[in-house]
Amino acid sequence: MQKRFVAIAGNIGVGKSSLTGLLSERLGWEPFFEAVTDNPYLADFYQDMQRWSFHSQVFFLSRRLRHHYQLLRRPNPVVQDRTVYEDAEIFARNLYRQGLMSERDYQSYRELYEVMSALLPPPDLLVYLRASVPVLMGRIAQRGRTFERDISSGYLSQLNALYEEWVTQFNLCPVLAVPSDDLDFVANPHHLDLIVAKVQEKLQGREEVVFP
């Protein structure tokens, strides 16, 4: 079986974990879900975001880089829930733009991220799940995670804007954008079939792969 590395990206609540699991089942690939790791800075970060944002983001980045490296070493095809790029391009950038990370800290963080990510081969394909804020809010409410109760539509809107800004400039590997407002791949097997077909087309080198 040819080694493939497919990464799933997208906003909170968009369905990254669900698609990771479904693709792994359908294609027989090994799934790697976003690690639930105790960040020793999180408690301090929530008490004083401006002071601890740099420390917290560096911790997340180091773990994500380690996971990316481990995925590259796996002998069989893998599908990953969330990428190393999103930590820097979405979440750290958002903290900086909100004034919660200083210019000095942000530039140091970017230097570390850019040097380390340049040394890692990219995935074979990035699947970007795109969804509107109302759909994201609905899905977040439906899954009922306590720690997500305070996520606001404004915050999701900020992240969506950053995702769109990032994905239009991303050129490290091919990108397949999935309109997940219209495709319920969890409840509708035909929608999943369509996404699987498009993923395979993109991996085969098709330049223009669009959804009807």
Secondary structure, DSSP 8 states (H G I E B T S, - for coil): ----EEEEEE-TTSSHHHHHHHHHHHHT-EEE-------TTHHHHHH-HHHHHHHHHHHHHHHHHHHHHHHHH-SS-EEEES-HHHIIIIIIHHHHHTTSS-HHHHHHHHHHHHHHHHHS---SEEEEEE--HHHHHHHHHHHT-GGGTT--HHHHHHHHHHHHHHHHH--SS-EEEEETTT--TTT-HHHHHHHHHHHHHHHTT-S-----
